[in-house]
Amino acid sequence: MPLRVVRRKSTGALTISGTVAGQRVQRRAQSNNPKLAEEEAATLEAEILRGQWHGEKRGARSFSEAALSYLEVFDRSESTKARVRRLTLALGTTRLADIDQGSIARLKQTVLQPGAKQATVERGVIVPLRAILRHAARRGWCDPPMFEVPRRLEGRTRYLLPDEAERLVAASAPHLQPLLIFLIGTGARMAEALELEWSDVDLVGARAILWKTKTGKRRVAELPPRVVAALAYLPRRVGRVFLTPRAQPYGDRRRQGGGQIRDGWKGVLRRTGLDLTPHDLRHTWASWHYALHKDPLKLMAEGGWSGLNLVQRYAHLLPAGHEGAIRAFLQQNDGFDLAVTDRHTKPASH
């Protein structure tokens, strides 16, 4: 049945539908002008027929098809899935061949909040878009992406001194304190921490396994005594480790301004006068780690970075003389003794 243009009763939009060479088509026309929509339908039908005769035209597949394939190949993190979903909603049936430099500017307006910084544009648009198009290119569906990315000037790496970390924890809501201590003590990213399950936590062995990492490779996080004590006092030991005040797992929210803990984080900053993001707690851990060990290879491995160039900024970042205070922060355990506590019950109060 040749393609035809019909107007949907529910929305009034013009839709191209029909079956050509065994391929079912059902998509919204790019124009609400009936004549232009008819031309689009005829062009699409000709492309399908040429594809049947000469083979599939490079770049003819839709972005949504490439995005679905990208998600199915590997188990992606929840944050990656969320970014891909937002791009798919914006691009939908757009042909891969039609995605170019201008698409980034349009996506910046539709996917991100107004005034988004360059780092946010890269993380929320350019990086996932490029990953999906490279995936499609490896399958011969389109050409490799050739986006021009503006050079980003290296900004100041923010971190906390030990006394500032104590102030941050003390000013936090009770349900946030174990999470913040975990982030400072392990260098975990927010998504890695919020997706951590109790089945991957070993308080006796003082370690946790992070599965859904940014690189897709599992990472073992060593737990300092301060972190072990903070986790041991949590009231339940099944499912997700960190929960909302209503004892529910955190949902996926955009990361700007603190992401899933945005409201609580704003309160902490207001009470302490500090200026940083939750991700700066990872910078804090990294700068402390280098101050204590002076070993960039160890930092790279334990932090889950892919290259030494990514950890060089932490070398000599922290002024000398804070090593004792760092150890005091990490070793503090409020007198807690795990050896006399059953692992699956809440420790008795002191």
C-alpha positions as CSV (number, residue, x, y, z in Angstrom):
1,M,0.0,0.0,0.0
2,P,1.6,3.3,-1.0
3,L,2.2,5.9,1.6
4,R,-0.6,8.4,2.3
5,V,-1.0,11.5,4.4
6,V,-3.8,11.5,7.0
7,R,-4.8,14.0,9.7
8,R,-5.0,12.5,13.1
9,K,-8.3,13.2,14.9
10,S,-6.8,13.3,18.3
11,T,-4.1,16.0,17.6
12,G,-4.9,17.3,14.2
13,A,-1.3,16.6,13.1
14,L,-0.5,15.2,9.6
15,T,0.8,11.7,9.7
16,I,2.5,9.6,7.0
17,S,1.4,6.0,7.1
18,G,1.3,2.9,5.0
19,T,3.5,-0.1,3.9
20,V,6.1,0.0,1.2
21,A,8.2,-3.0,0.2
22,G,7.1,-4.8,3.3
23,Q,8.2,-1.9,5.6
24,R,5.5,-0.4,7.8
25,V,5.7,3.4,8.1
26,Q,3.8,5.5,10.8
27,R,5.3,8.9,11.5
28,R,4.4,12.5,11.8
29,A,5.0,14.7,8.9
30,Q,7.6,17.5,9.3
31,S,5.1,20.0,8.0
32,N,1.4,20.7,8.6
33,N,1.1,21.9,5.1
34,P,-0.8,19.1,3.2
35,K,1.1,19.7,-0.1
36,L,4.5,19.6,1.7
37,A,3.5,16.5,3.6
38,E,2.5,14.8,0.4
39,E,6.0,15.6,-1.1
40,E,7.6,14.2,2.0
41,A,5.6,11.0,1.8
42,A,6.6,10.6,-1.9
43,T,10.2,11.2,-1.1
44,L,10.2,8.7,1.8
45,E,8.5,6.1,-0.4
46,A,11.1,6.6,-3.1
47,E,13.9,6.2,-0.5
48,I,12.5,3.0,0.8
49,L,12.2,1.5,-2.7
50,R,15.7,2.6,-3.6
51,G,16.9,0.9,-0.4
52,Q,15.2,-2.3,-1.4
53,W,16.9,-2.2,-4.8
54,H,20.3,-0.8,-4.0
55,G,20.6,-1.6,-0.3
56,E,20.0,0.6,2.7
57,K,21.1,4.2,2.3
58,R,23.7,5.3,4.8
59,G,22.2,7.6,7.4
60,A,18.6,6.6,6.6
61,R,17.8,5.0,10.0
62,S,16.3,7.0,12.7
63,F,18.0,8.3,15.9
64,S,15.5,6.5,18.1
65,E,16.5,3.1,16.4
66,A,20.2,3.9,17.0
67,A,19.5,4.9,20.6
68,L,17.6,1.7,21.3
69,S,20.4,-0.4,19.9
70,Y,22.9,1.6,22.0
71,L,21.0,0.8,25.2
72,E,20.5,-2.8,24.4
73,V,24.2,-3.7,23.7
74,F,25.4,-3.1,27.2
75,D,23.8,-2.6,30.7
76,R,24.0,1.2,30.9
77,S,23.9,3.2,34.1
78,E,20.6,4.9,35.1
79,S,22.1,8.3,34.5
80,T,23.1,7.3,30.9
81,K,19.7,5.9,30.3
82,A,18.1,9.1,31.4
83,R,20.3,11.2,29.1
84,V,19.5,8.9,26.1
85,R,15.8,9.1,26.8
86,R,15.9,12.9,26.8
87,L,17.8,13.0,23.5
88,T,15.4,10.4,22.0
89,L,12.4,12.5,23.0
90,A,13.9,15.5,21.3
91,L,15.2,13.8,18.1
92,G,12.8,10.9,17.7
93,T,12.5,9.8,14.1
94,T,15.2,12.3,12.9
95,R,17.4,10.5,10.3
96,L,21.0,9.9,11.4
97,A,22.2,11.7,8.3
98,D,20.3,14.8,9.4
99,I,22.1,15.1,12.8
100,D,24.8,17.7,12.5
101,Q,26.5,20.5,14.4
102,G,23.3,22.5,14.4
103,S,21.6,19.7,16.2
104,I,23.7,20.4,19.3
105,A,22.6,24.0,19.5
106,R,18.9,22.9,19.1
107,L,19.3,20.2,21.7
108,K,20.9,22.6,24.1
109,Q,17.7,24.7,24.0
110,T,15.3,21.7,24.3
111,V,17.1,19.3,26.6
112,L,19.0,21.5,29.1
113,Q,18.0,24.3,31.4
114,P,18.6,27.9,30.2
115,G,22.1,29.2,30.7
116,A,23.6,25.7,31.0
117,K,27.4,25.8,31.3
118,Q,29.7,24.2,28.7
119,A,30.5,21.3,30.9
120,T,26.8,20.5,31.3
121,V,26.3,20.8,27.5
122,E,29.1,18.3,27.0
123,R,27.8,15.9,29.6
124,G,24.1,16.1,28.8
125,V,24.2,16.5,25.0
126,I,27.5,16.0,23.2
127,V,28.9,13.0,25.0
128,P,25.8,10.8,24.8
129,L,24.9,12.0,21.3
130,R,28.4,11.2,20.0
131,A,28.4,7.8,21.8
132,I,25.2,6.8,20.1
133,L,26.3,8.0,16.6
134,R,29.6,6.2,17.0
135,H,27.7,3.0,17.9
136,A,25.6,3.5,14.8
137,A,28.6,4.1,12.6
138,R,30.2,0.9,13.8
139,R,27.2,-0.9,12.4
140,G,27.4,0.9,9.1
141,W,24.2,2.9,9.7
142,C,25.8,6.3,9.3
143,D,29.2,8.2,9.1
144,P,31.2,8.8,12.3
145,P,30.2,12.0,14.1
146,M,32.5,15.0,13.5
147,F,31.2,17.5,16.0
148,E,33.3,20.6,16.9
149,V,33.4,21.0,20.6
150,P,34.4,24.4,22.0
151,R,37.6,24.2,24.0
152,R,36.7,24.5,27.7
153,L,39.1,26.4,29.9
154,E,40.2,24.4,32.9
155,G,38.3,25.7,35.9
156,R,39.1,25.7,39.6
157,T,38.8,22.2,41.2
158,R,36.9,22.7,44.3
159,Y,37.4,20.5,47.4
160,L,36.9,20.6,51.1
161,L,39.4,20.8,53.9
162,P,38.8,18.4,56.8
163,D,37.2,21.0,59.1
164,E,34.9,22.1,56.2
165,A,33.9,18.5,55.7
166,E,33.0,18.2,59.4
167,R,30.9,21.4,59.1
168,L,29.2,20.0,56.0
169,V,28.2,16.7,57.7
170,A,27.1,18.4,60.9
171,A,24.8,20.8,59.0
172,S,23.2,18.0,56.9
173,A,19.8,16.4,57.6
174,P,20.1,13.0,59.4
175,H,19.2,11.0,56.3
176,L,21.9,12.7,54.3
177,Q,24.8,12.4,56.7
178,P,25.7,8.8,55.9
179,L,25.5,9.5,52.2
180,L,27.8,12.5,52.4
181,I,30.3,10.6,54.6
182,F,30.2,7.8,52.0
183,L,30.9,10.2,49.2
184,I,33.8,11.9,51.0
185,G,35.2,8.6,52.2
186,T,35.1,6.6,49.0
187,G,35.1,9.1,46.1
188,A,32.0,7.5,44.6
189,R,29.9,9.5,42.1
190,M,26.4,10.4,43.2
191,A,24.7,7.9,40.9
192,E,27.1,5.1,42.0
193,A,26.3,5.7,45.6
194,L,22.5,6.0,45.2
195,E,22.4,2.8,43.2
196,L,24.5,0.8,45.7
197,E,22.8,-2.3,47.1
198,W,23.3,-3.8,50.6
199,S,24.2,-7.1,48.9
200,D,27.3,-5.4,47.6
201,V,28.4,-4.0,51.0
202,D,30.7,-5.9,53.3
203,L,31.0,-4.0,56.6
204,V,33.2,-6.6,58.2
205,G,35.7,-6.5,55.3
206,A,35.2,-2.7,55.0
207,R,34.5,-2.6,51.3
208,A,31.7,-2.0,48.8
209,I,31.4,-3.0,45.2
210,L,30.2,-0.3,42.8
211,W,28.8,-2.0,39.7
212,K,27.0,0.8,37.8
213,T,30.0,3.0,37.2
214,K,30.6,5.6,34.6
215,T,33.1,3.4,32.7
216,G,30.9,0.3,33.0
217,K,33.6,-1.5,35.0
218,R,33.0,-2.6,38.5
219,R,35.0,-0.8,41.2
220,V,35.8,-1.9,44.7
221,A,35.7,1.0,47.2
222,E,37.6,0.6,50.5
223,L,35.5,1.8,53.4
224,P,37.4,3.9,56.1
225,P,36.2,3.4,59.7
226,R,34.1,6.6,59.5
227,V,32.2,5.2,56.6
228,V,31.7,1.8,58.1
229,A,30.3,3.3,61.3
230,A,27.9,5.6,59.3
231,L,26.5,2.7,57.3
232,A,26.3,0.4,60.3
233,Y,23.9,2.7,62.0
234,L,21.4,2.7,59.1
235,P,18.1,1.0,60.1
236,R,17.8,-1.5,57.3
237,R,20.1,-3.9,55.4
238,V,18.1,-4.9,52.3
239,G,17.8,-3.2,48.9
240,R,19.3,0.2,48.3
241,V,21.7,1.5,50.9
242,F,20.7,5.2,50.7
243,L,17.1,6.1,50.9
244,T,15.0,9.3,51.0
245,P,13.4,10.5,54.2
246,R,10.4,8.5,53.2
247,A,12.5,5.3,53.1
248,Q,12.2,5.1,49.3
249,P,15.0,4.7,46.7
250,Y,16.1,7.9,45.0
251,G,14.6,8.4,41.6
252,D,16.5,9.8,38.6
253,R,16.6,13.6,38.5
254,R,18.9,16.0,36.6
255,R,22.2,16.5,38.3
256,Q,22.3,20.3,38.2
257,G,22.4,21.9,41.6
258,G,22.7,18.6,43.5
259,G,20.4,16.4,41.4
260,Q,18.5,13.8,43.5
261,I,19.4,15.6,46.8
262,R,19.0,19.1,45.5
263,D,16.7,20.5,48.2
264,G,18.7,19.0,51.1
265,W,22.0,20.1,49.5
266,K,20.7,23.7,49.1
267,G,19.9,23.7,52.8
268,V,23.4,22.5,53.7
269,L,25.1,25.2,51.7
270,R,22.8,27.9,53.2
271,R,23.7,26.8,56.7
272,T,27.4,26.4,56.1
273,G,28.1,29.2,53.6
274,L,30.1,26.7,51.5
275,D,30.0,26.9,47.7
276,L,30.3,23.6,46.0
277,T,28.4,20.7,44.3
278,P,28.0,17.1,45.4
279,H,30.5,16.1,42.8
280,D,33.1,18.2,44.5
281,L,33.0,15.6,47.3
282,R,34.7,13.3,44.8
283,H,37.3,16.0,44.2
284,T,37.7,16.1,48.0
285,W,38.3,12.4,48.3
286,A,40.8,12.5,45.4
287,S,42.8,15.4,46.8
288,W,42.9,13.8,50.3
289,H,43.9,10.4,48.7
290,Y,46.9,12.0,47.0
291,A,47.8,14.0,50.1
292,L,48.0,10.7,52.1
293,H,49.5,8.3,49.5
294,K,51.3,10.5,46.9
295,D,50.6,7.7,44.4
296,P,48.8,8.8,41.2
297,L,48.5,5.2,39.9
298,K,46.8,4.1,43.1
299,L,44.5,7.1,42.9
300,M,43.6,6.3,39.2
301,A,42.8,2.7,40.0
302,E,40.8,3.3,43.1
303,G,38.9,6.3,41.7
304,G,38.0,4.5,38.5
305,W,39.7,7.0,36.1
306,S,40.8,5.8,32.7
307,G,44.1,7.7,32.5
308,L,46.8,9.4,34.5
309,N,46.0,12.8,32.9
310,L,42.6,12.8,34.6
311,V,44.2,12.6,38.1
312,Q,47.1,15.0,37.6
313,R,45.1,17.9,38.8
314,Y,44.9,16.4,42.3
315,A,48.7,16.4,42.7
316,H,49.7,19.1,45.1
317,L,46.2,20.5,45.1
318,L,45.8,20.3,48.9
319,P,48.3,22.4,50.9
320,A,50.7,20.4,53.0
321,G,50.0,19.9,56.7
322,H,46.4,18.5,56.5
323,E,47.3,14.8,56.6
324,G,46.7,14.4,60.3
325,A,43.2,16.1,60.1
326,I,42.3,13.9,57.1
327,R,43.2,10.7,58.9
328,A,41.3,11.9,62.0
329,F,38.2,12.5,59.8
330,L,38.4,9.1,58.1
331,Q,39.3,7.1,61.1
332,Q,36.6,8.5,63.4
333,N,34.0,5.9,64.3
334,D,32.3,7.3,67.3
335,G,33.4,4.3,69.4
336,F,31.6,1.9,67.2
337,D,32.8,-1.7,67.4
338,L,31.5,-3.9,64.5
339,A,32.8,-7.0,66.0
340,V,30.1,-7.0,68.7
341,T,27.3,-6.1,66.4
342,D,25.1,-8.4,64.3
343,R,25.5,-7.5,60.7
344,H,21.8,-7.6,59.9
345,T,20.5,-5.5,62.8
346,K,20.9,-1.9,63.8
347,P,23.7,-1.5,66.4
348,A,22.7,-0.7,69.9
349,S,22.9,3.0,70.8
350,H,25.7,4.1,73.0
